Amino acid sequence: MIIVQTPLRISFMGGGTDFEDFYSRYGGAVLTTAIDKRVFVVVMERFDDQIYVNYSKKEIVDKVEDIEHGLVRESMRLAGITKAVEVTTLADVPSHGTGLGSSSSITVGLLHAFHAMQGELKTAETLAEEACHIEIDILEKPIGKQDQYIAAYGNMRFITFGRDGIKVEKVELSPEDKSKLNDNLLLFYTGLARNSDEILSEQRNKIDERIEILKEMRELAFRARDALVQRAFDDFGEMLHQSWELKRQLAEGITNPDIDRMYEVSRRAGAIGGKITGAGGGGFLLLYCPKHKQDAVREALKGLRETPFRFENDGSKVIFNYRRNG
């Protein structure tokens, strides 16, 4: 049996500039962090040759190509596993529609687990590259490449995208400064469901119409990275607001009247900035708010479920590995 733990993420700035259609021409930049909400992948050898897959439903099949769960199917194919395995995926939060990057975290975790089952140790870079290949090239999902990298690498990262490749840098903050920043961030579940593929497809299709907005979002990611390193956390909060004002122009459905109301009442109560995580349209609302204003914000959003979180240092990792010999 092998168990792999992979973090979810909160993307602060630059989402959308990690689409290859944009960054191959203009370069992209994303500021993002892993958080202590995780997905778990459990794989174990079976005595028989069948394949069992357990998630929100249960599949029992004889051949890899018959697996309905695309991420499981393609991860098994890539790792070279063809039979006699049981796969279970679990998550700390709902695994669809939350905007915390769960799909990519699951893909990275599956690859990590299947490679470990084969006795192979893959780097974070390889896991991220393979996850991008499965999600974007094989399954043709309308997504960028930031989620796979932060899931594999963990920590708080500044990731740049260009024709020459993808560069992953750690944002250098002391434990004390990271804790202070973390204490100023609130996360609320909106309770709104959305189809991220529809929003992201429109966003990708409108890249040529939104070039200048995306360039501004990319530059904000650089400025926000610098603000964090310089401990200018309230400035970072204001940049979150600026970035959200830009992001909401990228596609229909990123925001809606309910989200606008939540965001405005939180700002009136004392939040400096914020955003809907992920593609938008629902999921989680992230807010930057000084501690002395947080009770007022909680009261303003009392109908929403708050989800406390901490930054996560580790990327995807094997936390249990027991394989039979022979």
Buried (B, 14 or more C-beta within 10 A) or exposed (E): BBBBBBBBBBBBBBBBBBBBEBBEEBBBBBBBBBBBBBBBBBBBBEEEEBBBBBBEEEBEBEEBEEBEBBBBBBBBBBBEBEBBBBBBBBBBBEBEBBBBBBBBBBBBBBBBBBBBBEEEEBEBBBBBBBBBBBBBEBBEBBBBBBBBBBBBBBBBBBBBBBEEEBEBEEBEBEEEBBEBBBBBBBBBBBEBEBBBEBBBBBBBEBBEEBEEBBBBBBBBBBBBBBBBEEBBBEBBBBBBBBBBEBBBEBBBBBBBEEBEEBBEBBBEBBBBBBBBBBBBBBBBBBBBBBEEBBEBBBEBBEEBEBBEBEBBBBBBBBEEEEEEEE
